[in-house]
């Protein structure tokens, strides 16, 4: 697998509501139509309840500090 040394037109991103299968199918179909195939698909869903969250506690977590 080749690694891109510099950005190209092939780099792109899309977002979609993955709760709806039609939206997910459309997302995949669009990617395949535009680029011919999908090499990597990332599902970056960050869901968490915000009602009782202490933001200082969250930011002190190692994962938050790494970002």
ABEGO torsion letter per residue (X at the ends): XBBBABBBAABBBBBBBAABAAAAAAAAAAAAAAAGBBABBBBBBBBBBAAABBAAAAAABAAAAAX
